[in-house]
Amino acid sequence: MIVFVEVEEAAGRFDELLALVERRDEIILCREAIPLASVTRYTDQPDPYVELTRLMSEGRRSVPADATSDHSDLYDEHGLPK
């Protein structure tokens, strides 16, 4: 979620805004309704949403052409798990 906050208001609600940033919300600081700066969570880990989007765009290109998805190797001849 993106939250727009005036600079003066942000000064009084700093702890609350940091709690929002911790849960991956983005804070946009504004002065007279003009956006000035963005506050986002710092992490050296990739954002899970960005990683998921990358994997989805990749699709099945990394899957070999002869691969199947029947999972027959996980079950015995009676259909029970091995």
C-alpha beads as a LAMMPS data file, in Angstrom:
LAMMPS data file: protein, C-alpha beads

82 atoms
81 bonds

1 atom types
1 bond types

-500.0 500.0 xlo xhi
-500.0 500.0 ylo yhi
-500.0 500.0 zlo zhi

Masses

1 110.0

Atoms # bond

1 1 1 0.000 0.000 0.000
2 1 1 1.219 3.517 -0.720
3 1 1 0.579 6.157 1.939
4 1 1 0.874 9.867 1.178
5 1 1 1.749 11.994 4.230
6 1 1 2.559 15.659 4.653
7 1 1 6.019 16.256 6.141
8 1 1 4.641 18.042 9.209
9 1 1 2.231 15.177 9.924
10 1 1 4.967 12.584 9.368
11 1 1 7.110 14.172 12.070
12 1 1 4.411 13.531 14.666
13 1 1 3.600 10.000 13.436
14 1 1 7.115 8.734 12.773
15 1 1 6.832 5.501 14.802
16 1 1 3.490 4.647 13.204
17 1 1 4.869 5.275 9.716
18 1 1 7.912 3.106 10.402
19 1 1 5.571 0.291 11.432
20 1 1 3.893 0.620 8.022
21 1 1 7.275 0.530 6.299
22 1 1 8.179 -2.636 8.234
23 1 1 5.192 -4.383 6.706
24 1 1 6.414 -3.327 3.229
25 1 1 4.140 -0.333 2.687
26 1 1 5.622 2.685 0.934
27 1 1 5.426 6.149 2.497
28 1 1 5.464 9.177 0.184
29 1 1 6.384 12.382 1.979
30 1 1 4.706 15.479 0.547
31 1 1 4.931 19.216 1.084
32 1 1 1.808 21.134 0.066
33 1 1 0.520 18.002 -1.704
34 1 1 3.647 17.716 -3.868
35 1 1 5.522 14.405 -3.439
36 1 1 9.101 14.944 -2.256
37 1 1 10.498 11.647 -1.076
38 1 1 9.746 7.990 -0.717
39 1 1 10.399 5.846 2.357
40 1 1 10.560 2.116 1.753
41 1 1 11.844 -0.865 3.658
42 1 1 15.542 -1.577 3.236
43 1 1 16.394 -5.185 2.633
44 1 1 19.195 -7.066 0.988
45 1 1 16.721 -9.839 0.219
46 1 1 14.736 -9.713 -3.033
47 1 1 11.128 -8.678 -2.650
48 1 1 9.028 -11.878 -2.789
49 1 1 6.496 -10.211 -5.075
50 1 1 9.199 -9.167 -7.537
51 1 1 10.728 -12.665 -7.449
52 1 1 7.322 -14.277 -8.029
53 1 1 6.626 -11.934 -10.936
54 1 1 10.006 -12.808 -12.455
55 1 1 9.328 -16.544 -12.146
56 1 1 5.843 -16.146 -13.638
57 1 1 7.197 -14.231 -16.613
58 1 1 9.811 -16.934 -17.137
59 1 1 7.035 -19.494 -17.427
60 1 1 8.007 -23.021 -18.317
61 1 1 11.127 -22.143 -20.317
62 1 1 13.333 -23.814 -17.700
63 1 1 11.365 -27.098 -17.798
64 1 1 12.776 -29.737 -20.172
65 1 1 10.552 -30.534 -23.154
66 1 1 10.228 -34.220 -22.207
67 1 1 9.203 -33.518 -18.588
68 1 1 5.831 -34.775 -17.424
69 1 1 3.716 -33.758 -14.492
70 1 1 1.924 -37.025 -13.746
71 1 1 4.137 -37.762 -10.667
72 1 1 3.935 -41.505 -11.336
73 1 1 7.405 -41.912 -9.822
74 1 1 5.959 -40.964 -6.413
75 1 1 3.382 -43.773 -6.312
76 1 1 3.563 -47.567 -6.466
77 1 1 1.578 -49.811 -8.834
78 1 1 -1.476 -49.612 -6.497
79 1 1 -1.527 -45.807 -6.469
80 1 1 -0.193 -45.551 -2.933
81 1 1 2.646 -43.206 -1.989
82 1 1 6.084 -44.859 -2.016

Bonds

1 1 1 2
2 1 2 3
3 1 3 4
4 1 4 5
5 1 5 6
6 1 6 7
7 1 7 8
8 1 8 9
9 1 9 10
10 1 10 11
11 1 11 12
12 1 12 13
13 1 13 14
14 1 14 15
15 1 15 16
16 1 16 17
17 1 17 18
18 1 18 19
19 1 19 20
20 1 20 21
21 1 21 22
22 1 22 23
23 1 23 24
24 1 24 25
25 1 25 26
26 1 26 27
27 1 27 28
28 1 28 29
29 1 29 30
30 1 30 31
31 1 31 32
32 1 32 33
33 1 33 34
34 1 34 35
35 1 35 36
36 1 36 37
37 1 37 38
38 1 38 39
39 1 39 40
40 1 40 41
41 1 41 42
42 1 42 43
43 1 43 44
44 1 44 45
45 1 45 46
46 1 46 47
47 1 47 48
48 1 48 49
49 1 49 50
50 1 50 51
51 1 51 52
52 1 52 53
53 1 53 54
54 1 54 55
55 1 55 56
56 1 56 57
57 1 57 58
58 1 58 59
59 1 59 60
60 1 60 61
61 1 61 62
62 1 62 63
63 1 63 64
64 1 64 65
65 1 65 66
66 1 66 67
67 1 67 68
68 1 68 69
69 1 69 70
70 1 70 71
71 1 71 72
72 1 72 73
73 1 73 74
74 1 74 75
75 1 75 76
76 1 76 77
77 1 77 78
78 1 78 79
79 1 79 80
80 1 80 81
81 1 81 82
